[in-house]
Amino acid sequence: MTGFSGEKLDLLVIGGGITGCGVARDAAMRGLSVALVERDDFASGTSGRSSRLIHGGIRYLEQGQLHLVHESIRERQTLLRIAPHLVNPLAFTWPIYRGARIGKLKLSAALLVYQLMAVGRSRRHSTLNAAETLEREPGLKSVGLTGSAVYYDACTDDARLTLANAIAAKQLGAAVSSHTRVTEMIRDGARSVGAVAKSQRTGESREIRARVIVNATGVWQNTFDGDERARRLHGSKGIHIGVPRERVGNRDALTLISPVDGRVMFCLPAGPQAIIGTTDTWTDESPEAVHPSAGDVDYLLRSANAYFPRAQLTSDDVVSAWAGIRPLATAKGANPSAVSREHSIIADSSGVINVTGGKLTTYRSMAAEIVDRVQEALGRKKKAAATDSVELPGEDRPKEIARLQREDPALLEPLVEGLAYTGAHLVYGVSQEMAEDLSDLLIRRTHLAFETRDHGKRVAPRAAAIVAPHLGWNDHTRSARIREFEADITRMFAIDGA
Ligand SMILES: Cc1cc2nc3c(=O)[nH]c(=O)nc-3n(C[C@H](O)[C@H](O)[C@H](O)COP(=O)(O)OP(=O)(O)OC[C@H]3O[C@@H](n4cnc5c(N)ncnc54)[C@H](O)[C@@H]3O)c2cc1C
C-alpha cells in the first residue's frame, strides 16, 4: 500500500474498475485529495471482460433509450479525441436477411437517427446490396441475404482504458493502490468516515479516513453494509468466445441477430482472433468465480455458424471463453437484455455514494456526475474538470517498449510464437503500469491469456523470470506467483460442463 499519508482525505474511491478509476481521475483533476483502492488488479472485474466496444449502442434505439444513445455517441467522440492510442474507429457490417426481425427499412431509419445524433462527427453509414455485402464479407451465408448496412462505432482495450485513468489519477496526485481490499467501513455514529484497507500481499491493514466515500465496486457492491435500497444490485452474465479469425473468415466487425433467440450480438476482429459475444442471463454467481457454461458457448457457436456456414465452428475451435457480470441498476425483470444500461448514483444512510450500472463507453460523463455529487457533499462549489479535453496517458508506450528492446535485445523475443508480446511488454508493465503479478501482466497488460489455448500457462515461468528482478522476487516468490496465476486462469477461463 503506497501513497497513503494518513491525513484525512476529501475522497476515498473503492473499486478500480472503469467507474472507480474514472472518478479518481476526475476528482484529482478538480484538486481534491483522493485515494483509490482496488482489491485485485485494475479492470480485473467486469471492466476487463467487456466486448471492448466504445459504441453508441444502436440496439438501445429499439428500446427507445434515446438519452443513453445520445450520451454514448457523444462520449464515443470524446474518447476518440482524448485517447487516440486506446480507442479506434471500427466499421460494422450488419447483414440483412429475408424475413429478419430488423429489416432494411427499420435498420436504415435507426442508422439515420444514429447519424443525426452524431451531428456530423461520425462517418456516414451506407447500405450495400447482397453482392456488395458478400464482396465485403465473403464468409457470410448467401441464402436469403438481401443486403447490409455499414456503420461506424469504435473499439478499445478495456483493461488498458481503465488503467490509463488510474495512472492519470496517480499522476495528478491521488494515492492509488491495487491488490488492496476494503474489509470494513469505519463509522462515526451513523456516518461512514473511512474504511479499513488490507494489502492482499502483506496482510497489513490500515485505516483510510475520508470526508466522502464512493463505492464503485460494481457487482461486489452488496458486500458492504449500508442502506438496503442502495445495496440492491442485479447482475446479468455475459460471455465471449475467442476463435481463430481465419476459421470464421470475418474481415471486419459484424452485428448479427442470433437465430437462436433474436438477440443482437457481435462478431469482432481482435488481432488473430474473432471474438463472438455475448450472452445476457441473470446470475447469482460470485463475481470472483464467474465463468462460461458449455451451454453459453454452444449458443454463441450455433449463432455464429448460422451466419458463417462454411466455418462449422465446434467447441474445439474455442481458444478461450470468459464471462463478466453487468451491474444493472434496474430491478430484476424477465429479460436482462431489455433492462436499461443507464446508471444510478445513490447516497446511502451512512453517506456513502453507491454507483451502479453504466457502460464502459459512458464512464467519463458518469464520473463527472459522481464527482459533482462528491463536491456537493463536501459543501464545495462544483468545478468541472477538463476530462473531456486532456489526453489520457499511455500514448508513448510503443516507443518506450521499443527503447527497452533496443537496450536489451533479449526483450525483443516473442513470448509466444505468432503473438506480438515480448519481454519488453512485461518489463514496461511492471515499471510503468502498476502490474504486480503474472495475472496483471498476461491477462490485462497484454491479452496473451485470452489469445492462447493454455492461457499463458507454459510461458508463465519464463515471464516470471523476466520480471523477477524488477519486482524483487526470489525463487520461492516466483513459484508462488506462478501457482497463483494458474489458479486465476482456471477460475477465469474454465468452461462449466465442458
Ligand atoms: C459481457 C459484457 C460485455 C460488455 N460490453 C461492453 C461494451 O462493449 N461497451 C461498453 O460500453 N460497456 C460494456 N459492458 C459494460 C461495462 O463493462 C460495465 O458497465 C463496466 O465495466 C462496469 O465497471 P465498474 O467499474 O462499475 O465495475 P467493475 O469493473 O466490476 O469494477 C469494480 C471493481 O471493484 C473491485 N472491488 C470489489 N470489492 C472491493 C473491495 N472490497 N475493495 C476494493 N475493491 C473492490 C473489484 O475487484 C472490481 O475491480 C459490458 C459488460 C459485460 C458484462
Ligand as a Chemical Component Dictionary entry (heavy atoms), coordinates in Angstrom:
data_LIG
# 
_chem_comp.id                   LIG 
_chem_comp.type                 NON-POLYMER 
_chem_comp.pdbx_formal_charge   0 
_chem_comp.three_letter_code    LIG 
# 
loop_
_chem_comp_atom.comp_id 
_chem_comp_atom.atom_id 
_chem_comp_atom.alt_atom_id 
_chem_comp_atom.type_symbol 
_chem_comp_atom.charge 
_chem_comp_atom.model_Cartn_x 
_chem_comp_atom.model_Cartn_y 
_chem_comp_atom.model_Cartn_z 
_chem_comp_atom.pdbx_ordinal 
LIG C1  C1  C 0 -20.194 -9.266 -21.198 1  
LIG C2  C2  C 0 -20.147 -7.779 -21.075 2  
LIG C3  C3  C 0 -19.875 -7.002 -22.193 3  
LIG C4  C4  C 0 -19.863 -5.613 -22.073 4  
LIG N1  N1  N 0 -19.514 -4.885 -23.169 5  
LIG C5  C5  C 0 -19.475 -3.547 -23.101 6  
LIG C6  C6  C 0 -19.039 -2.802 -24.225 7  
LIG O1  O1  O 0 -18.634 -3.348 -25.251 8  
LIG N2  N2  N 0 -19.054 -1.452 -24.125 9  
LIG C7  C7  C 0 -19.485 -0.814 -23.001 10 
LIG O2  O2  O 0 -19.513 0.403  -23.022 11 
LIG N3  N3  N 0 -19.833 -1.492 -21.884 12 
LIG C8  C8  C 0 -19.832 -2.847 -21.913 13 
LIG N4  N4  N 0 -20.163 -3.583 -20.810 14 
LIG C9  C9  C 0 -20.477 -2.878 -19.553 15 
LIG C10 C10 C 0 -19.199 -2.472 -18.817 16 
LIG O3  O3  O 0 -18.205 -3.446 -18.958 17 
LIG C11 C11 C 0 -19.505 -2.247 -17.335 18 
LIG O4  O4  O 0 -20.590 -1.384 -17.193 19 
LIG C12 C12 C 0 -18.331 -1.638 -16.596 20 
LIG O5  O5  O 0 -17.140 -2.329 -16.879 21 
LIG C13 C13 C 0 -18.595 -1.638 -15.096 22 
LIG O6  O6  O 0 -17.468 -1.092 -14.469 23 
LIG P1  P1  P 0 -17.387 -0.901 -12.898 24 
LIG O7  O7  O 0 -16.154 -0.134 -12.615 25 
LIG O8  O8  O 0 -18.666 -0.344 -12.402 26 
LIG O9  O9  O 0 -17.309 -2.394 -12.318 27 
LIG P2  P2  P 0 -16.037 -3.366 -12.230 28 
LIG O10 O10 O 0 -15.202 -3.284 -13.432 29 
LIG O11 O11 O 0 -16.548 -4.723 -11.863 30 
LIG O12 O12 O 0 -15.199 -2.762 -11.042 31 
LIG C14 C14 C 0 -15.472 -2.981 -9.687  32 
LIG C15 C15 C 0 -14.153 -3.212 -9.001  33 
LIG O13 O13 O 0 -14.337 -3.186 -7.591  34 
LIG C16 C16 C 0 -13.362 -4.042 -7.020  35 
LIG N5  N5  N 0 -13.751 -4.373 -5.656  36 
LIG C17 C17 C 0 -14.759 -5.171 -5.251  37 
LIG N6  N6  N 0 -14.809 -5.261 -3.911  38 
LIG C18 C18 C 0 -13.785 -4.491 -3.438  39 
LIG C19 C19 C 0 -13.302 -4.197 -2.142  40 
LIG N7  N7  N 0 -13.870 -4.724 -1.055  41 
LIG N8  N8  N 0 -12.226 -3.384 -2.004  42 
LIG C20 C20 C 0 -11.633 -2.837 -3.104  43 
LIG N9  N9  N 0 -12.055 -3.103 -4.365  44 
LIG C21 C21 C 0 -13.118 -3.913 -4.542  45 
LIG C22 C22 C 0 -13.383 -5.240 -7.969  46 
LIG O14 O14 O 0 -12.213 -6.021 -7.872  47 
LIG C23 C23 C 0 -13.545 -4.572 -9.330  48 
LIG O15 O15 O 0 -12.310 -4.373 -9.997  49 
LIG C24 C24 C 0 -20.146 -4.979 -20.850 50 
LIG C25 C25 C 0 -20.394 -5.770 -19.714 51 
LIG C26 C26 C 0 -20.373 -7.155 -19.825 52 
LIG C27 C27 C 0 -20.586 -8.000 -18.620 53 
# 
loop_
_chem_comp_bond.comp_id 
_chem_comp_bond.atom_id_1 
_chem_comp_bond.atom_id_2 
_chem_comp_bond.value_order 
_chem_comp_bond.pdbx_ordinal 
LIG C1  C2  SING 1  
LIG C2  C3  SING 2  
LIG C2  C26 DOUB 3  
LIG C3  C4  DOUB 4  
LIG C4  N1  SING 5  
LIG C4  C24 SING 6  
LIG N1  C5  DOUB 7  
LIG C5  C6  SING 8  
LIG C5  C8  SING 9  
LIG C6  O1  DOUB 10 
LIG C6  N2  SING 11 
LIG N2  C7  SING 12 
LIG C7  O2  DOUB 13 
LIG C7  N3  SING 14 
LIG N3  C8  DOUB 15 
LIG C8  N4  SING 16 
LIG N4  C9  SING 17 
LIG N4  C24 SING 18 
LIG C9  C10 SING 19 
LIG C10 O3  SING 20 
LIG C10 C11 SING 21 
LIG C11 O4  SING 22 
LIG C11 C12 SING 23 
LIG C12 O5  SING 24 
LIG C12 C13 SING 25 
LIG C13 O6  SING 26 
LIG O6  P1  SING 27 
LIG P1  O7  DOUB 28 
LIG P1  O8  SING 29 
LIG P1  O9  SING 30 
LIG O9  P2  SING 31 
LIG P2  O10 DOUB 32 
LIG P2  O11 SING 33 
LIG P2  O12 SING 34 
LIG O12 C14 SING 35 
LIG C14 C15 SING 36 
LIG C15 O13 SING 37 
LIG C15 C23 SING 38 
LIG O13 C16 SING 39 
LIG C16 N5  SING 40 
LIG C16 C22 SING 41 
LIG N5  C17 SING 42 
LIG N5  C21 SING 43 
LIG C17 N6  DOUB 44 
LIG N6  C18 SING 45 
LIG C18 C19 SING 46 
LIG C18 C21 DOUB 47 
LIG C19 N7  SING 48 
LIG C19 N8  DOUB 49 
LIG N8  C20 SING 50 
LIG C20 N9  DOUB 51 
LIG N9  C21 SING 52 
LIG C22 O14 SING 53 
LIG C22 C23 SING 54 
LIG C23 O15 SING 55 
LIG C24 C25 DOUB 56 
LIG C25 C26 SING 57 
LIG C26 C27 SING 58 
# 
